[in-house]
Amino acid sequence: MHLDPNRFREVDPGTRVLMGPGPSDVSARVLQAMSAPCIGHLDPYFLSVMDETQQLLRFLFQTDNELTIPVSGTGSAGMETCFVNLVEPGDEVVVCVNGVFGTRMSDIVGRLGAELIRVDAEWGRTVDPAAVRDAMRGKGPKIVAVVHAETSTGVCTPLEELSKIAHDAGALFLVDTVTSLAGMEVAVDKWGIDAVYSGTQKCLSCPPGLSPVSFSPAAIEALDSRKNPVSSWYLDMSMVRSYWGGDRKYHHTAPVNMVYGLREALRIVAEEGLEARFARHRLNHLALVAGLEAMGLSMLVPETERLPMLNTVCIPEGVQDGKVRAALLKQFGIEIGGGLGDLAGKVWRVGLMGHASSVRNVCLFLSALETVLRSGGFKVRRGAQDAAAKVYDSQ
Amino acid sequence: MHLDPNRFREVDPGTRVLMGPGPSDVSARVLQAMSAPCIGHLDPYFLSVMDETQQLLRFLFQTDNELTIPVSGTGSAGMETCFVNLVEPGDEVVVCVNGVFGTRMSDIVGRLGAELIRVDAEWGRTVDPAAVRDAMRGKGPKIVAVVHAETSTGVCTPLEELSKIAHDAGALFLVDTVTSLAGMEVAVDKWGIDAVYSGTQKCLSCPPGLSPVSFSPAAIEALDSRKNPVSSWYLDMSMVRSYWGGDRKYHHTAPVNMVYGLREALRIVAEEGLEARFARHRLNHLALVAGLEAMGLSMLVPETERLPMLNTVCIPEGVQDGKVRAALLKQFGIEIGGGLGDLAGKVWRVGLMGHASSVRNVCLFLSALETVLRSGGFKVRRGAQDAAAKVYDSQ
């Protein structure tokens, strides 16, 4: 079999501004950490890197959970990890669905032979705790699962009340924080979250490839008292934790350089401080929304239910989704996301995540979008930059 | 929750020579590629990187299989991918076991509710095709699975006869090439392999984190005619291939920078050429063995069954495994592996994989081991370097 190696050139992605639903822009420090020499996954130095990564993750998740580690896969592997370790065939599992990622949870629950109790909410709206309570009446679910920050719609679902509902019914509370973690508060212990997963490529501003997860003592107990083996060998936490825990028993080879990158991203978070980081995300979000609304655009999600790191903007009548996104990418190097599922063609998803949540990106995006819309013939109202500036000035 | 960010320093793994069972030393080119800016997983440039990575993987696997991609996890995720997509509850599955990784295959098959037909061979010896044929008598297995290069023992099992046995029985042939790929021939189409997986951190000399896999048309047919959904959402190839194939349907966020690294590692393989690369691995292996035997050490595996990239050396009577490996790491920065399972404490596993398979590493290792053994009081025969040099001179 012949192949001409000269057909393939050095990797050269060019310059992008990542303002989609993730990955977000990665800082040079994280990229540099990832390019440190690879060493053995049982090397004493790497073991210390693992320990520190766990300490930093516990800080970020605001938890004392011992089993707090990055799973060796992307955010969806983290989702699967939480369900596959805690769900057994026949278990009742409540899944709140208000977007793509709740739908994905339901799919996974079905594959595990569990009984799905699905609570649907409108896409673009938060989950109603009363509906969850109603759906659970007369049932004995093992788990109540919800997405904190729905990446497909830009909606934030508050967790404290749902946690109480889950625990009152004797269920474990399982939460997707892929998009929220490191961009807004995720207080695992305070909020009584029993199993949580996230991703690295959103507000952590690390490339995709790892999924931070954390399991509470109650979740560990459920894992330890399973009747059947975990259906996935790769994601079986009863074995993975032996490697990350004290006895360092070999399970699979950890993605060494990705862990370097995550650790550096976490260091950056710790240096900024959680409160300052969350405030930054909130401020840039408010400025962006003020600018967009000044242009005459409207947001999909009601004000009180919006995420600070992912903004869903309704595409105005007569404007062509694909053309606008292609022009933003081609003329400005800006990536934003389109809508998923029923929202395809109806919204844009504009991310302000981690390193990419900056006044620079807010101003750049408002200016770029205005230019592109105007050249497409759409009548844009003036004043976006002023409106954004006003938000910044008010701080 | 408070945490002092100054407790965590910049990543600095120091200098290592990775001569264990993997990861192997990664070249600067691959590390640099991994540190290129992260871009969107649906960005037109990244789609071209994916296409090229697939072309390069097909070249390396010597296959025309369309479904040839890197799975977003380490080698064990690739193992799970092959089984989870092809096995349904109740299926009969033959697994040949002559080491840790065959044992792991059996574990996975059990979790999937399949009927395991286990063919055991001595650890340190190849699998006997006659034993496989015998075990299959009167059965109708869907799959025959074997490890090409057993990383736990250093044994190579030839594949052509086993492939014939599998196909004669109407079974699919599933092969683990985690350690063999890119260090010796893996001819997927010529050898009739239906499902194959590998890792990036062995002879590809890329950091761990991805698992190249390839599925034959017959394997795809088996996947398409499943009665039950694949138990893993994350590894479900019926969905993953929509992203890597023509329609680019979003499944999960690809580990963008890891794919950059893999592509660069594959470019390096293509530049060297497969035959030259395999010859290099073989030559360095022969030189190492000549040197070790000249020192008075012996190999676990009979000469004709040895792998070129992983050498299992019997630990001489009276020599302390842990002390020697610690001294090699501390004094020379050299990592080698210990034995696994029944071979713990009995063998060392010395890797000469990919970038690390070099005359420099052979000479360094022989010299370092001699020094360490001698200082531990073990009587080492002289002449290791000469014996190795003689092998090189004979070429």
Interface residues (C-beta under 8 A of the other chain):
Chain A: M1 L3 P5 R7 F8 E10 V11 D12 P13 G14 T15 R16 L18 G20 G22 P23 D25 V26 L31 Q32 A33 M34 S35 A36 P37 C38 I39 G40 H41 D43 P44 Y45 F46 V49 E52 Q55 L56 F59 Q62 S72 G73 T74 G75 S76 A77 M79 E80 V84 R104 D107 I108 G110 R111 L112 G199 Q201 P207 P208 G209 P229 V230 S231 S232 W233 Y234 Y250 H251 H252 T253 A254 P255 V256 N257 M258 Y260 G261 R263 E264 R267 A270 E271 L329 E335 L340
Chain B: M1 L3 P5 R7 F8 E10 V11 D12 P13 G14 T15 R16 L18 G20 G22 P23 D25 V26 L31 Q32 A33 M34 S35 A36 P37 C38 I39 G40 H41 D43 P44 Y45 F46 V49 E52 Q55 L56 F59 Q62 S72 G73 T74 G75 S76 A77 M79 E80 V84 R104 D107 I108 G110 R111 L112 G199 Q201 P207 P208 G209 P229 V230 S231 S232 W233 Y234 Y250 H251 H252 T253 A254 P255 V256 N257 M258 Y260 G261 R263 E264 R267 A270 E271 L329 E335 L340
